Amino acid sequence: MSEAAGLRAARIYVAGHRGMVGSAIVRRLEAVGCTNLILPAREALDLTEHDQVRGFFQKERPEYVFLAAARVGGIYANSHYPADFIHANLAIATNVIQCAHAAGTSRLLFLGSSCIYPRLAPQPMPEECLLTGPLEPTNEPYAIAKIAGIKLCESFNRQHGTDFRSVMPTNLYGPEDNFDLQTSHVLPAMLRKFHEAKQAGAGSVEVWGTGTPRREFLHVNDLAEACLFVMTLPRERYASATLPTRSHLNVGTGTDVSIGELAELVREVVGFKGEIRFNADYPDGAPRKLLDVARLTGLGWCASMALKQGVASTYAWYLRHRA
């Protein structure tokens, strides 16, 4: 049986299936013929509670696990709720990974974040630069929790011979994103700001920071395809691709834009005619965050959604479901 056929026949648990990433993975799994999906309601399973997670895994015995559950947010949320971010994300990673091993899960995919890399990492950032310098202070607690998840997978593989894998996505956007102005990431926040300014007939929109930092953006549907691609790689190919650490693979587009360029693109997509005003009193975050995706492209996968197309489709989704 091929790896893809094995996935279609397996019991699959998607942790965080209601979120932007988890729901995209579910859509992709269903599109390729996976029907035995385990999707418990959030109210029925608190992933920060070990006893609940252990009971769930012992009962359901999933063969494949996509660990997409996380507490996430932008600079404001990370700066104001650091204890909540590190505690929740450490608990989720520890509980799910340990209980998956105890229940005999065949393969697990942990989703991290590009913020795991040092603030002044070489650009583009290769997988090897993990733990080589200080992190970006504005999201350090979240980043530490994600690094711990990578190391948990790596350590279980070394000690127990498990097949637990990790991918590190760049900045994500798409359907089911968080558009709350206090807790969202930069792209959905911009879409909402420009939309509301257009509706109100405002003369300008304020964008936090100087507009000079550069960021890479990946549509969540592309990430979902990458997750299935990595999950169904033969074990030897994944192990070889992640040498020497055998820990994780970057997932991104390999290209970036400045925040100023992104604001211009969003203004065009939304149809806002006013000015863009940058407020340098707010922090910029890291000056640049671009992933080196050579390892993943070398395996045969690359992103397909152009940024303007992705932003336009996300704005259309926002108009239908959130505006």
Backbone bond lengths (Angstrom), bond angles and torsions (degrees), N, CA, C in turn:
res aa  C-N    CA-C-N  psi(-1)  N-CA   C-N-CA  omega(-1)  CA-C   N-CA-C  phi
1 M - - - 1.467 - - 1.523 109.54 -
2 S 1.340 117.82 134.23 1.456 121.55 178.71 1.527 110.16 -71.35
3 E 1.353 115.23 163.17 1.464 119.64 178.54 1.530 110.92 -60.00
4 A 1.335 117.16 -42.15 1.470 120.40 -179.63 1.518 111.35 -65.58
5 A 1.336 116.65 -41.34 1.463 119.71 178.71 1.524 110.39 -65.93
6 G 1.323 116.35 -36.65 1.460 120.02 177.31 1.505 112.19 -62.73
7 L 1.332 116.29 -38.57 1.463 120.20 177.56 1.525 110.74 -64.93
8 R 1.314 117.36 -44.19 1.475 120.38 -178.47 1.523 111.81 -61.79
9 A 1.333 117.33 -31.76 1.459 120.71 -177.13 1.526 113.11 -88.08
10 A 1.332 117.20 -6.97 1.460 120.91 -170.11 1.525 113.35 -90.22
11 R 1.336 114.31 161.62 1.457 121.97 168.85 1.529 107.26 -81.49
12 I 1.329 116.81 121.39 1.466 121.59 -172.15 1.519 110.24 -122.42
13 Y 1.322 115.44 127.97 1.461 121.17 175.47 1.527 108.80 -108.28
14 V 1.321 116.43 125.41 1.461 122.16 174.95 1.524 107.28 -107.90
15 A 1.324 116.78 106.27 1.467 121.11 177.87 1.516 108.86 -79.12
16 G 1.312 117.18 124.64 1.456 121.39 -176.75 1.514 112.48 87.69
17 H 1.336 117.09 34.09 1.465 120.62 -172.18 1.524 113.42 -69.89
18 R 1.328 117.66 -13.47 1.464 119.44 178.08 1.526 112.66 -89.47
19 G 1.316 117.21 -13.55 1.452 120.79 -178.92 1.517 112.41 -79.64
20 M 1.323 116.12 177.46 1.453 120.93 -177.78 1.526 111.19 -60.12
21 V 1.318 117.67 -49.03 1.463 120.89 -177.50 1.520 110.99 -72.26
22 G 1.327 116.68 -48.57 1.457 119.58 -177.85 1.513 113.19 -61.16
23 S 1.328 117.22 -40.76 1.466 119.69 -179.90 1.524 110.97 -67.72
24 A 1.334 117.44 -33.90 1.467 120.11 176.38 1.523 110.97 -67.05
25 I 1.322 116.89 -38.76 1.467 120.52 177.09 1.526 110.14 -64.59
26 V 1.326 117.17 -42.40 1.473 120.49 178.07 1.524 110.39 -60.78
27 R 1.324 117.41 -45.01 1.467 120.07 179.00 1.529 111.00 -59.96
28 R 1.320 116.37 -40.55 1.462 119.80 -178.86 1.529 110.92 -70.25
29 L 1.318 117.41 -40.96 1.463 121.16 177.17 1.524 110.85 -60.08
30 E 1.320 116.43 -44.74 1.464 120.10 179.03 1.524 110.95 -64.65
31 A 1.335 116.70 -35.41 1.467 120.56 -178.51 1.521 112.30 -66.66
32 V 1.343 117.13 -29.27 1.468 119.56 -179.26 1.532 112.15 -96.23
33 G 1.337 117.00 7.35 1.460 120.12 172.78 1.504 116.75 98.76
34 C 1.317 118.36 14.44 1.469 121.02 176.52 1.530 108.95 -82.41
35 T 1.297 116.45 121.65 1.469 120.60 -175.53 1.524 113.31 -117.29
36 N 1.330 117.48 -15.09 1.460 120.21 -176.07 1.529 109.68 -97.30
37 L 1.343 115.73 62.86 1.459 121.52 -176.89 1.519 110.81 -94.30
38 I 1.315 116.32 136.56 1.458 122.86 178.77 1.522 107.29 -104.83
39 L 1.338 116.48 111.02 1.458 121.32 -172.61 1.521 110.15 -132.68
40 P 1.328 117.99 75.07 1.464 119.88 -178.13 1.524 111.22 -68.24
41 A 1.299 116.58 148.31 1.455 121.55 176.77 1.518 109.79 -64.01
42 R 1.316 115.92 145.62 1.465 120.43 179.95 1.520 111.34 -57.88
43 E 1.333 115.85 -35.57 1.466 119.57 -179.65 1.527 112.25 -68.21
44 A 1.326 116.33 -21.63 1.471 120.24 -176.99 1.515 113.16 -91.84
45 L 1.333 117.93 -12.19 1.461 120.32 -176.26 1.524 109.53 -148.44
46 D 1.319 115.92 107.22 1.463 122.09 176.15 1.521 107.97 -93.54
47 L 1.323 116.43 109.76 1.459 120.62 -174.28 1.523 113.28 -70.69
48 T 1.321 118.18 -10.05 1.465 119.86 175.49 1.526 111.68 -86.71
49 E 1.333 117.35 -5.58 1.471 121.93 179.69 1.521 109.86 -104.61
50 H 1.321 117.06 111.89 1.465 121.46 -172.18 1.513 112.85 -60.77
51 D 1.313 117.91 -42.61 1.462 120.18 -177.31 1.526 111.58 -62.55
52 Q 1.333 116.39 -39.33 1.470 119.55 177.59 1.524 111.23 -65.36
53 V 1.312 116.79 -42.61 1.468 120.53 -178.79 1.518 110.52 -66.84
54 R 1.323 117.26 -41.89 1.470 120.71 179.20 1.522 110.75 -62.88
55 G 1.322 117.28 -44.48 1.458 120.12 178.70 1.513 112.30 -62.53
56 F 1.338 116.72 -39.82 1.461 120.82 179.26 1.534 110.61 -63.08
57 F 1.315 117.82 -47.52 1.470 120.30 -178.03 1.519 111.94 -67.25
58 Q 1.307 117.38 -37.62 1.458 119.53 179.28 1.529 111.26 -66.92
59 K 1.319 116.56 -32.14 1.463 120.35 179.61 1.527 111.88 -79.72
60 E 1.322 117.63 -47.11 1.464 121.73 -170.67 1.524 113.69 -87.65
61 R 1.335 118.47 -30.63 1.472 123.25 179.60 1.536 112.91 48.97
62 P 1.328 118.38 56.83 1.469 118.90 178.67 1.522 111.12 -65.74
63 E 1.338 115.04 142.67 1.464 119.62 178.63 1.523 111.81 -86.22
64 Y 1.334 115.83 -33.03 1.462 121.79 177.32 1.524 108.45 -124.37
65 V 1.339 115.76 140.92 1.466 121.39 179.31 1.528 109.21 -131.44
66 F 1.324 115.80 127.30 1.461 122.12 169.84 1.520 107.00 -104.56
67 L 1.328 117.47 112.09 1.460 121.13 -176.24 1.528 109.35 -94.77
68 A 1.339 115.14 84.38 1.462 121.99 -178.90 1.520 112.48 -104.59
69 A 1.319 117.75 0.92 1.462 120.85 -179.60 1.520 109.99 -75.66
70 A 1.314 116.55 137.51 1.462 121.74 178.36 1.514 109.42 -168.46
71 R 1.318 115.43 157.49 1.466 120.12 167.47 1.520 106.32 -94.34
72 V 1.326 117.14 119.33 1.459 120.69 -173.47 1.525 110.60 -127.85
73 G 1.332 115.49 162.43 1.458 121.37 177.64 1.509 110.69 178.80
74 G 1.312 116.89 172.61 1.450 122.54 -179.44 1.512 112.06 -87.98
75 I 1.356 115.72 -162.90 1.461 121.27 -175.92 1.527 111.28 -59.20
76 Y 1.333 118.30 -44.48 1.464 121.06 -178.24 1.526 111.00 -59.82
77 A 1.342 116.44 -50.21 1.462 120.01 -176.85 1.523 111.21 -64.51
78 N 1.339 116.95 -43.07 1.464 120.07 -179.89 1.528 111.60 -64.78
79 S 1.327 116.71 -35.64 1.456 120.27 -178.45 1.526 112.37 -72.98
80 H 1.333 117.46 -33.24 1.463 121.14 -174.64 1.529 113.91 -92.94
81 Y 1.339 117.69 -22.09 1.469 120.20 -176.24 1.533 111.85 -129.82
82 P 1.350 117.90 50.62 1.470 119.32 -175.72 1.522 114.14 -62.38
83 A 1.335 117.68 -37.58 1.463 120.28 -179.91 1.523 110.94 -65.56
84 D 1.340 116.48 -40.81 1.461 120.18 178.53 1.527 110.78 -62.36
85 F 1.332 116.55 -41.44 1.466 119.89 -176.73 1.527 111.74 -68.29
86 I 1.321 117.90 -45.67 1.463 118.35 -176.92 1.521 110.58 -72.14
87 H 1.324 117.87 -39.50 1.467 119.62 -178.52 1.524 111.82 -65.81
88 A 1.315 116.92 -50.91 1.463 120.31 -176.60 1.522 111.58 -62.27
89 N 1.316 117.20 -44.29 1.461 119.35 -175.94 1.525 113.00 -74.32
90 L 1.317 117.70 -33.43 1.472 119.57 172.41 1.528 110.69 -64.02
91 A 1.323 116.10 -44.51 1.464 119.80 -178.66 1.525 111.19 -63.24
92 I 1.323 118.14 -44.51 1.463 121.40 -179.80 1.527 110.73 -60.36
93 A 1.330 116.71 -49.13 1.466 120.09 -178.28 1.525 111.36 -62.99
94 T 1.324 116.46 -46.76 1.465 120.14 -178.03 1.526 111.47 -62.98
95 N 1.306 117.05 -47.26 1.466 120.66 -176.45 1.531 111.68 -65.38
96 V 1.313 117.31 -49.95 1.467 119.99 -174.66 1.525 111.32 -67.97
97 I 1.318 118.30 -44.68 1.466 120.64 -176.89 1.529 111.02 -66.70
98 Q 1.332 117.17 -44.37 1.461 119.94 179.97 1.526 111.50 -66.20
99 C 1.313 117.18 -42.54 1.463 120.10 -177.76 1.530 111.61 -72.47
100 A 1.324 117.50 -31.73 1.457 120.46 175.10 1.525 109.88 -62.86
101 H 1.309 116.41 -43.13 1.476 119.27 177.42 1.522 110.88 -62.63
102 A 1.326 116.37 -46.53 1.468 119.91 -177.89 1.524 111.79 -62.35
103 A 1.334 117.49 -30.34 1.462 121.13 -178.76 1.521 113.32 -89.97
104 G 1.337 117.49 0.99 1.455 120.39 176.55 1.519 115.02 80.14
105 T 1.334 118.14 25.87 1.463 120.99 177.53 1.530 110.23 -58.14
106 S 1.335 116.19 132.70 1.463 120.81 -176.48 1.517 112.60 -72.22
107 R 1.334 116.18 -40.25 1.464 119.19 -174.63 1.516 108.71 -153.16
108 L 1.338 115.88 137.71 1.455 122.56 -179.95 1.520 108.93 -131.23
109 L 1.339 116.09 140.95 1.460 121.25 176.15 1.519 108.54 -119.79
110 F 1.325 115.81 118.01 1.462 122.73 179.67 1.523 108.72 -98.02
111 L 1.336 116.81 132.61 1.456 121.62 179.02 1.514 110.60 -104.55
112 G 1.314 114.73 120.25 1.453 120.65 179.51 1.512 111.78 -102.34
113 S 1.327 116.05 -141.83 1.467 121.53 -177.89 1.517 108.54 -157.87
114 S 1.322 115.58 151.06 1.468 119.47 -179.66 1.520 112.34 -67.45
115 C 1.343 118.32 -11.54 1.459 120.00 178.77 1.529 112.02 -72.10
116 I 1.327 117.76 -2.73 1.464 120.54 176.09 1.520 112.12 -68.68
117 Y 1.321 117.01 -17.21 1.458 120.04 -174.81 1.527 111.39 -87.88
118 P 1.344 117.55 155.53 1.467 120.62 -179.79 1.526 112.61 -56.75
119 R 1.315 115.56 150.49 1.470 120.99 -177.88 1.518 111.42 -57.75
120 L 1.313 116.62 -39.39 1.464 121.20 -177.98 1.528 110.56 -109.77
121 A 1.315 116.20 40.85 1.468 120.94 178.93 1.521 110.18 -66.27
122 P 1.331 117.22 154.76 1.468 119.54 174.95 1.518 110.41 -60.52
123 Q 1.328 116.14 146.48 1.464 121.25 -177.61 1.524 110.63 -114.04
124 P 1.333 118.72 132.12 1.468 126.35 -6.25 1.526 111.53 -68.95
125 M 1.331 116.04 158.36 1.468 121.33 -171.75 1.527 111.46 -85.26
126 P 1.331 118.08 115.41 1.466 120.24 176.20 1.522 111.30 -82.43
127 E 1.308 116.50 161.12 1.460 120.86 179.41 1.528 111.97 -57.72
128 E 1.333 116.65 -30.55 1.465 120.24 -175.48 1.522 114.07 -69.95
129 C 1.341 118.52 -13.04 1.470 118.51 -176.80 1.528 112.44 -83.65
130 L 1.320 118.15 1.30 1.463 120.95 175.76 1.528 110.22 -58.13
131 L 1.336 115.82 133.39 1.468 123.47 177.10 1.527 113.33 63.49
132 T 1.323 117.21 31.94 1.467 120.18 178.58 1.529 112.73 -108.91
133 G 1.343 118.55 4.00 1.454 120.58 179.80 1.515 111.41 -175.10
134 P 1.355 116.92 174.58 1.466 121.07 -178.94 1.528 111.79 -63.60
135 L 1.339 115.39 147.84 1.457 121.78 179.32 1.521 110.87 -84.33
136 E 1.341 116.40 165.96 1.457 121.49 173.08 1.541 108.42 -66.20
137 P 1.350 118.55 120.49 1.470 120.75 -174.34 1.525 114.31 -58.93
138 T 1.337 118.21 -31.65 1.465 119.74 -173.80 1.525 113.42 -67.61
139 N 1.332 118.50 -21.39 1.472 119.11 177.53 1.526 112.50 -135.04
140 E 1.328 116.55 28.25 1.463 120.90 -177.59 1.534 113.61 -58.77
141 P 1.339 120.46 -44.83 1.473 119.07 -179.70 1.528 112.91 -58.92
142 Y 1.336 116.23 -44.00 1.466 120.07 177.82 1.517 110.53 -62.72
143 A 1.329 116.77 -43.39 1.454 121.09 -178.99 1.527 111.72 -62.41
144 I 1.317 116.66 -41.09 1.468 120.02 179.74 1.525 110.75 -62.99
145 A 1.315 116.94 -39.83 1.466 119.77 177.75 1.526 111.23 -63.65
146 K 1.326 116.72 -38.90 1.470 120.00 178.97 1.523 111.45 -70.14
147 I 1.323 117.24 -37.44 1.467 120.20 175.48 1.528 109.67 -62.29
148 A 1.326 116.08 -40.45 1.469 120.05 178.34 1.522 110.52 -61.13
149 G 1.336 118.40 -38.53 1.462 121.01 177.85 1.511 112.30 -63.29
150 I 1.329 116.95 -41.84 1.468 120.54 176.21 1.517 110.54 -60.33
151 K 1.312 115.60 -46.83 1.464 120.16 -176.70 1.531 111.42 -69.58
152 L 1.326 117.49 -31.17 1.462 119.54 173.92 1.527 110.55 -61.48
153 C 1.330 116.74 -48.14 1.473 120.18 178.49 1.520 110.80 -60.45
154 E 1.317 116.33 -47.15 1.461 121.19 -179.92 1.531 111.09 -60.26
155 S 1.330 116.60 -42.26 1.464 120.94 -177.01 1.525 112.09 -71.39
156 F 1.332 117.50 -39.64 1.462 119.31 175.99 1.522 110.83 -64.00
157 N 1.321 116.95 -37.55 1.465 119.31 177.54 1.520 110.81 -63.28
158 R 1.325 116.86 -42.77 1.468 120.44 -177.77 1.520 111.65 -68.46
159 Q 1.339 116.33 -43.00 1.466 119.34 -174.30 1.522 113.24 -84.50
160 H 1.340 116.70 -36.44 1.458 119.94 -171.55 1.521 114.30 -114.94
161 G 1.334 117.97 -3.06 1.458 119.88 179.74 1.513 114.01 71.72
162 T 1.339 117.89 21.75 1.460 121.24 178.18 1.534 110.02 -71.47
163 D 1.328 115.56 169.63 1.468 121.60 177.06 1.522 107.94 -119.02
164 F 1.332 115.35 67.97 1.458 122.65 -179.19 1.525 108.09 -102.94
165 R 1.331 116.28 128.57 1.453 122.11 -171.97 1.520 110.80 -120.10
166 S 1.323 116.73 161.75 1.468 120.82 179.94 1.521 110.33 -137.55
167 V 1.331 115.29 140.54 1.458 121.05 171.97 1.522 108.35 -125.42
168 M 1.330 115.50 145.57 1.455 121.77 -179.10 1.526 109.29 -115.89
169 P 1.333 117.63 96.80 1.467 120.22 179.39 1.525 111.70 -75.76
170 T 1.310 115.38 153.07 1.452 121.04 170.26 1.524 109.02 -80.21
171 N 1.336 118.61 -166.23 1.461 122.09 179.95 1.530 110.08 -61.13
172 L 1.326 115.68 129.24 1.460 121.51 -175.02 1.520 111.75 -109.15
173 Y 1.325 115.43 156.28 1.457 121.87 175.17 1.522 108.18 -157.22
174 G 1.336 116.56 164.49 1.456 119.89 177.76 1.512 112.09 142.84
175 P 1.338 117.69 -165.63 1.467 121.90 -179.99 1.530 111.64 -57.13
176 E 1.316 116.45 145.03 1.463 125.00 179.91 1.521 113.36 70.33
177 D 1.338 117.12 15.94 1.463 119.78 176.74 1.522 110.18 -67.42
178 N 1.320 116.03 166.64 1.456 122.72 177.31 1.527 108.53 -92.98
179 F 1.329 117.05 118.42 1.456 121.41 -177.36 1.527 112.42 -106.32
180 D 1.333 117.50 14.13 1.456 120.99 177.15 1.522 109.87 -70.41
181 L 1.325 118.13 127.48 1.460 120.81 -173.16 1.523 113.00 -67.67
182 Q 1.328 118.49 -21.61 1.457 120.86 -179.60 1.520 112.95 -86.77
183 T 1.318 117.97 -27.05 1.470 119.54 -171.84 1.521 114.29 -123.14
184 S 1.329 118.23 -1.70 1.466 119.89 -174.27 1.518 111.93 -86.23
185 H 1.335 115.44 169.03 1.455 122.35 173.52 1.532 109.77 -82.76
186 V 1.335 115.05 175.61 1.462 120.18 -168.16 1.525 113.60 -62.92
187 L 1.334 119.22 -43.39 1.458 119.33 -173.07 1.529 112.60 -69.93
188 P 1.324 120.40 -50.54 1.472 118.59 176.96 1.525 112.81 -63.03
189 A 1.342 116.88 -34.14 1.459 119.17 177.15 1.524 110.40 -62.56
190 M 1.320 116.69 -42.45 1.468 120.23 177.40 1.523 111.79 -62.13
191 L 1.324 116.85 -45.51 1.463 119.58 -179.88 1.522 110.82 -56.51
192 R 1.320 116.82 -45.17 1.461 119.33 -179.03 1.530 111.04 -67.91
193 K 1.349 116.54 -44.03 1.464 119.72 -179.15 1.531 111.44 -59.47
194 F 1.329 116.11 -47.62 1.464 119.02 -177.87 1.525 111.13 -68.07
195 H 1.330 116.68 -37.44 1.458 119.69 178.08 1.525 110.70 -63.12
196 E 1.324 117.68 -48.43 1.454 120.87 -177.75 1.526 111.15 -66.80
197 A 1.334 116.81 -34.38 1.460 119.75 176.52 1.524 110.65 -66.35
198 K 1.323 116.57 -39.76 1.470 120.34 176.79 1.520 110.50 -62.90
199 Q 1.332 116.51 -45.17 1.458 120.49 -179.45 1.528 111.72 -62.42
200 A 1.337 116.05 -35.39 1.465 120.88 -176.47 1.523 112.45 -86.61
201 G 1.329 116.94 -8.27 1.452 119.88 -176.97 1.514 113.13 70.65
202 A 1.334 116.92 29.44 1.467 121.96 -178.06 1.526 110.57 -69.18
203 G 1.329 114.62 155.39 1.454 118.96 -179.50 1.507 114.40 -89.42
204 S 1.345 117.19 -13.99 1.468 120.21 -178.76 1.515 110.38 -156.07
205 V 1.326 115.50 164.01 1.459 123.72 174.03 1.516 108.09 -127.86
206 E 1.333 116.21 132.76 1.466 120.74 177.21 1.522 109.92 -89.42
207 V 1.323 115.98 131.55 1.460 122.83 175.45 1.518 107.75 -116.21
208 W 1.309 116.77 130.61 1.462 120.93 -179.07 1.524 111.40 -65.20
209 G 1.343 115.58 140.85 1.455 121.12 175.16 1.522 112.38 87.55
210 T 1.327 114.63 -171.47 1.459 121.49 -174.96 1.524 113.47 -88.14
211 G 1.342 116.69 -16.42 1.458 120.26 -176.84 1.514 113.58 88.10
212 T 1.337 117.63 -4.37 1.469 120.49 -175.75 1.531 115.04 -87.46
213 P 1.344 120.73 -27.92 1.471 118.74 179.43 1.521 111.48 -57.32
214 R 1.314 115.93 148.82 1.458 121.18 -179.04 1.527 109.28 -110.14
215 R 1.326 115.21 138.30 1.457 121.18 -178.75 1.526 110.54 -136.04
216 E 1.301 114.22 153.19 1.464 123.37 177.56 1.529 107.48 -106.37
217 F 1.330 117.34 139.95 1.464 120.45 -177.30 1.530 109.90 -129.86
218 L 1.335 114.96 132.23 1.465 122.33 -178.29 1.518 109.02 -122.71
219 H 1.333 116.67 127.95 1.462 119.70 176.55 1.524 109.55 -67.38
220 V 1.322 116.15 139.94 1.459 120.41 -173.76 1.528 112.24 -64.03
221 N 1.329 118.54 -27.03 1.467 119.60 176.33 1.523 111.36 -66.62
222 D 1.331 116.45 -35.99 1.462 119.87 174.58 1.533 110.36 -64.84
223 L 1.331 115.94 -41.96 1.468 118.35 177.59 1.518 110.96 -60.05
224 A 1.328 117.71 -43.23 1.464 120.71 -179.43 1.532 110.78 -59.24
225 E 1.320 116.91 -41.93 1.466 120.14 177.03 1.520 110.62 -63.14
226 A 1.330 116.73 -41.32 1.460 120.47 178.91 1.526 111.18 -63.61
227 C 1.329 117.11 -38.41 1.467 120.50 -179.92 1.523 111.27 -63.03
228 L 1.322 117.02 -44.13 1.468 119.52 177.53 1.521 111.01 -66.41
229 F 1.318 116.57 -36.95 1.460 120.92 177.94 1.528 110.37 -61.19
230 V 1.333 116.93 -48.34 1.468 120.77 -178.93 1.519 111.14 -68.77
231 M 1.327 116.99 -39.92 1.459 120.17 -179.17 1.528 112.15 -62.70
232 T 1.320 117.49 -31.82 1.470 120.44 -175.83 1.528 112.81 -99.25
233 L 1.333 117.57 8.22 1.461 118.97 173.00 1.528 109.54 -66.74
234 P 1.325 118.34 138.97 1.471 118.76 171.41 1.524 110.48 -54.96
235 R 1.299 116.12 145.18 1.469 120.77 -174.18 1.529 112.02 -54.79
236 E 1.319 116.99 -40.15 1.457 120.56 -177.49 1.525 111.18 -66.24
237 R 1.362 117.16 -38.13 1.462 120.16 -179.96 1.521 111.07 -67.77
238 Y 1.332 116.75 -41.18 1.469 119.15 177.81 1.521 110.12 -63.86
239 A 1.333 117.08 -45.82 1.466 120.75 -179.18 1.525 110.75 -60.41
240 S 1.313 116.82 -41.96 1.461 120.78 -179.50 1.524 111.50 -66.85
241 A 1.348 116.69 -39.29 1.463 120.87 -177.30 1.518 112.45 -69.78
242 T 1.337 118.06 -23.85 1.455 120.82 -176.56 1.529 112.94 -101.74
243 L 1.319 117.63 10.49 1.466 119.62 175.27 1.536 109.14 -62.65
244 P 1.352 119.91 150.72 1.458 125.96 2.93 1.526 114.34 -88.00
245 T 1.344 118.39 -11.52 1.462 119.74 -173.73 1.517 113.50 -85.73
246 R 1.354 117.01 -21.14 1.465 122.12 -174.65 1.534 111.65 56.81
247 S 1.339 116.67 35.88 1.455 117.52 -172.88 1.529 114.82 -107.84
248 H 1.352 120.44 -52.04 1.459 118.61 -170.67 1.519 111.37 -159.48
249 L 1.368 114.41 167.24 1.463 122.63 176.91 1.526 109.50 -126.94
250 N 1.323 116.40 137.30 1.456 121.42 173.70 1.530 110.55 -74.47
251 V 1.339 115.99 145.09 1.469 121.49 174.47 1.528 108.25 -130.09
252 G 1.329 115.98 117.60 1.450 120.55 179.39 1.512 110.70 -164.63
253 T 1.324 114.81 -168.02 1.462 120.32 -179.31 1.517 112.56 -98.33
254 G 1.336 116.69 -20.89 1.457 120.58 -176.58 1.514 113.65 83.88
255 T 1.346 118.19 4.24 1.462 122.35 178.10 1.532 109.24 -133.18
256 D 1.333 116.50 155.64 1.465 119.43 179.52 1.525 110.76 -139.19
257 V 1.340 115.22 169.24 1.463 122.99 176.95 1.518 107.69 -137.32
258 S 1.323 116.56 157.75 1.459 119.35 173.54 1.526 109.04 -77.01
259 I 1.322 115.50 158.89 1.463 119.70 177.09 1.530 109.93 -61.68
260 G 1.329 116.91 -34.34 1.453 119.90 175.92 1.517 112.17 -63.28
261 E 1.325 116.95 -43.22 1.464 120.96 177.76 1.528 110.97 -64.88
262 L 1.325 115.99 -38.53 1.460 119.72 177.48 1.527 110.55 -63.05
263 A 1.326 116.92 -42.20 1.460 120.32 179.32 1.530 111.09 -61.62
264 E 1.316 116.59 -40.05 1.468 119.99 177.44 1.523 110.75 -64.06
265 L 1.326 117.19 -40.64 1.460 120.91 179.49 1.532 110.43 -64.73
266 V 1.334 116.99 -45.00 1.465 120.68 -179.93 1.530 110.20 -64.02
267 R 1.326 117.19 -41.83 1.460 120.08 177.51 1.530 110.95 -57.63
268 E 1.345 116.11 -42.20 1.462 120.42 179.68 1.523 111.42 -65.26
269 V 1.348 116.60 -46.16 1.466 120.96 -177.89 1.525 110.67 -63.16
270 V 1.317 117.03 -43.42 1.462 121.52 -177.54 1.527 111.20 -73.79
271 G 1.334 116.71 -30.28 1.449 119.93 -177.46 1.509 113.55 87.84
272 F 1.344 116.18 27.10 1.464 121.43 178.83 1.531 108.90 -81.87
273 K 1.332 117.63 134.17 1.463 121.28 -174.69 1.527 113.81 -102.55
274 G 1.322 117.85 -3.58 1.465 120.34 -175.94 1.520 113.35 -83.81
275 E 1.351 114.14 -169.17 1.466 121.46 -178.42 1.524 111.58 -86.22
276 I 1.326 114.49 161.84 1.461 122.06 170.73 1.520 107.17 -110.46
277 R 1.320 116.88 123.45 1.462 121.64 179.18 1.528 109.55 -115.17
278 F 1.317 116.58 123.46 1.467 121.76 179.64 1.528 109.22 -93.99
279 N 1.335 115.38 131.24 1.464 121.55 -178.16 1.530 108.79 -106.81
280 A 1.325 115.95 99.80 1.464 121.59 -175.75 1.523 112.78 -73.45
281 D 1.343 118.28 -4.07 1.462 120.04 175.44 1.528 111.69 -71.52
282 Y 1.328 116.77 -18.13 1.460 120.85 177.94 1.528 109.82 -93.61
283 P 1.350 117.74 151.06 1.472 120.07 -176.09 1.521 112.46 -70.19
284 D 1.322 114.70 148.26 1.459 121.55 177.01 1.530 112.52 -85.65
285 G 1.330 116.78 -25.12 1.468 118.81 -168.99 1.518 109.73 78.49
286 A 1.313 116.16 -160.83 1.461 121.00 -178.77 1.530 110.07 -61.81
287 P 1.338 117.78 143.77 1.466 119.88 -177.87 1.518 113.88 -65.22
288 R 1.331 116.90 -31.23 1.463 119.48 178.78 1.525 109.07 -155.17
289 K 1.330 116.10 144.09 1.466 121.59 176.47 1.526 108.23 -142.91
290 L 1.318 114.68 95.93 1.458 121.54 178.03 1.518 108.24 -127.85
291 L 1.325 116.38 127.69 1.461 120.51 -178.38 1.524 111.65 -85.18
292 D 1.314 114.96 143.37 1.464 121.69 168.36 1.535 106.28 -84.47
293 V 1.320 116.77 112.61 1.469 120.93 -175.60 1.526 111.90 -107.98
294 A 1.330 116.32 21.62 1.464 120.20 -176.02 1.524 112.29 -61.89
295 R 1.322 117.63 -35.58 1.473 119.43 -178.34 1.522 111.19 -65.59
296 L 1.331 116.37 -44.66 1.461 119.21 -178.35 1.525 111.27 -70.45
297 T 1.323 117.22 -41.42 1.467 118.88 177.61 1.516 110.77 -65.75
298 G 1.326 116.82 -31.79 1.455 120.19 176.07 1.521 113.59 -64.74
299 L 1.341 115.37 -24.61 1.462 120.54 176.74 1.526 111.93 -82.40
300 G 1.343 116.62 -15.06 1.464 119.81 176.09 1.509 115.93 116.17
301 W 1.353 118.19 10.76 1.466 119.38 179.90 1.519 109.99 -118.34
302 C 1.340 117.08 140.10 1.464 121.19 170.84 1.522 108.90 -148.43
303 A 1.320 116.55 156.09 1.459 122.23 -178.68 1.522 110.24 -68.66
304 S 1.349 116.41 151.37 1.458 120.63 -176.51 1.528 113.93 -121.23
305 M 1.333 118.48 -15.01 1.463 121.56 -175.00 1.530 110.71 -89.65
306 A 1.333 117.62 117.34 1.457 121.81 174.75 1.524 110.05 -67.63
307 L 1.342 117.29 148.77 1.463 120.66 -173.88 1.525 112.20 -61.02
308 K 1.322 118.48 -46.01 1.466 120.08 -178.32 1.525 110.53 -63.26
309 Q 1.319 117.28 -41.58 1.467 120.90 177.39 1.523 110.42 -62.23
310 G 1.322 116.38 -43.73 1.456 120.19 -179.18 1.515 112.97 -65.90
311 V 1.342 116.70 -41.15 1.468 120.19 178.47 1.525 110.50 -65.30
312 A 1.331 116.68 -40.84 1.468 119.96 179.47 1.524 111.36 -63.41
313 S 1.334 117.19 -42.83 1.468 119.82 -179.68 1.522 110.80 -68.99
314 T 1.336 117.14 -34.40 1.460 120.47 178.01 1.525 110.83 -68.97
315 Y 1.322 116.88 -39.32 1.473 119.94 176.92 1.529 110.57 -64.32
316 A 1.334 116.77 -39.70 1.465 119.99 177.27 1.526 110.44 -62.21
317 W 1.335 116.82 -39.80 1.476 120.44 177.37 1.528 109.93 -64.89
318 Y 1.329 116.78 -42.28 1.466 121.09 179.15 1.533 110.71 -60.19
319 L 1.308 116.66 -42.54 1.461 119.91 179.70 1.523 111.81 -62.71
320 R 1.334 116.59 -36.16 1.469 120.64 -178.90 1.516 112.74 -76.34
321 H 1.332 117.03 -34.00 1.473 119.53 -167.85 1.528 115.70 -117.32
322 R 1.319 118.89 -19.67 1.475 119.89 -173.47 1.519 114.33 -126.79
323 A 1.304 118.67 -28.51 1.465 120.00 -172.03 1.522 110.38 -66.77
